Amino acid sequence: MRFKKSGFSLIELIMVLGITAVLIGVVGFNFAKQRQKGNLTKAIQTFAQDIKLSRSKALSQSTSWRIKSVNPNVYILEEWDDNNNTWTIKHRRSLPGSTRFASETVSGSITFDSRGFANTDPPELELIIRTNEQSQRIYTSMTGNLLTMDIESN
């Protein structure tokens, strides 16, 4: 008596599962990298918008505004209060995901005067925004324009 062979053998099923597992692993790894890159891009775009916002507020309100990094994951936007001679926090921002400031001077600031000119503290402020895999160096001009550069990872 002969049986008619139908279906797949155990070896065929194991091979299909193995190939599927490898493909899922490759796709998952690439997805994680793209997500980190997206977080870095989002952090830089938000930071750039906040710099432009601070400058435009300084110009429109004829007062000083500054962006100050508080810790590696958080920065604040502050307005100078002439009445009390103090800085007043207007906005508090957290960098997305695993993005963080990685500069030597994490507590730097960019201050815009009432004419819209930027002063950095320390004077040679260099901001680096980093995820686990990628980094970007940010330079600010006197008028608040940003220049970003990729940093090669080792």
N, C-alpha and C positions, 0 to 999 in steps of 0.2 A: 504494500500500500504506500502510495506516494502522497506527500502533502504538498499542496500548492503554496509556494512562498509568497507571503504578502506582508507589507510593512517594511520597516527598516531594521537593520541589524543593530546590535548594541554598539558596535564599533562606529557605525555611521552616525548614530545619535551622539556619541561622545565627541566625535570630530566636529560636528555642527555646534555643539555646546562650547567646545574649546575655541573655535573660530569666533563665535559670538562674544565670548568673554574677552578675547583680545581686542575686538572692535570696540566694545563698550569701554574698555580701559583707555584706548587711544582717544576716543571721543571725550570721555570724562576729563582726561588730562588737558586736552586742548580747551575745553570749556572753562576749566579752572583758570588757565592762563589768560583767556580772553576776559574773564570776569575781573581779574586783578588789573588788567590793562584798562578796563572800563572804569574801575574805581579810581585809578590814577588820573585818567582823563577827566572824570567828573570832579575830582578834588581840585585839579588845576583850573578848570573852567569856573567853578564856584569861587575859588580864591581870586581869580582875575575879575570876576563880576563884582566881588566885594571891594576890591581895590578901586574899580571904576565908580562904584557906589559911594565910597568914602570920599573920593576926589570930587564927585559931582555935588555931594552934600556940603563939602567944605566951600566950594565955589558958590552954591546957591544960598547958603545960610551965612556966609562970611564968618565962618568959625573954623577951628581946627578939628580934624577928624583923624583917627589913627586905627590901624589894624595891629593887634599885638598877639603874638603867640603865647599862650598861657602854659601849655605843656605839649608834649609831642602830638597829641590828638586834637587839641582844641585851640581855637583862636577867637578873639573878640573884636568887635568894632566899637569904638568909643568916640564920644563927642566931648570937646572941651567946654566946660561950664564956666563962663567968665564971672558969674556971680559968686560961686563958691571956690573958684580956682582949683577945680578938680576935674578928673575925667569921669564921665558918666557912661556906663556900659549900655549900648543900644541893641546890640545883637551878639549872640554867642553861637559859634558854629563848631560842629564836630566833623572831622574828616571821615569820609565813608570807609567802611570795611576795615581792612588792615593797613590803610594808608596812614602815614604819620610824617611829621616833620623830622628830618634826620640831620639838621644842620648842627654845627658845633655850638652855635649860640641859639638854643631853642627859644629863648625869651626875647627875641628881637622884635622890633616894631617898625612900621612905616607910617609916618605922620604927614598929613597934608595940611598946609597952612591955608589961610583964607583966600590966597591967590591960586591955590591948586597945585603948588609945588611940593614935591615929596622930599622928606628927610628921613634917612634910615638911622636906626640906633641898634647896634653899633654902626658907624659910618660905612664899613665894608660888609654890610649884611648880605649874606648869601643863604638863600632858602633852598633846602632840598626836600622834596616830597617823595616819599618812598613807599613801595609795597614790598612784599617779601622778595620779589623777583626783579622789579624795575625801579629806576630812580630818575627823577628829572630835577635839574638845577634851575632855579628861577632867579632872574635878575630884574630889578625894577629901575626904570629910568626916572629922571627928575619930574617928569610929567605923569608918572604912574603907569606908563606902558610896560608890558611884560615881555621878556625874552625867555623862552624855555629851551633847555638843551637836554637831550638824553644823556644819561651817564652809563657808560659801558659797565656791565656787571662782570665780575671775575669768574 
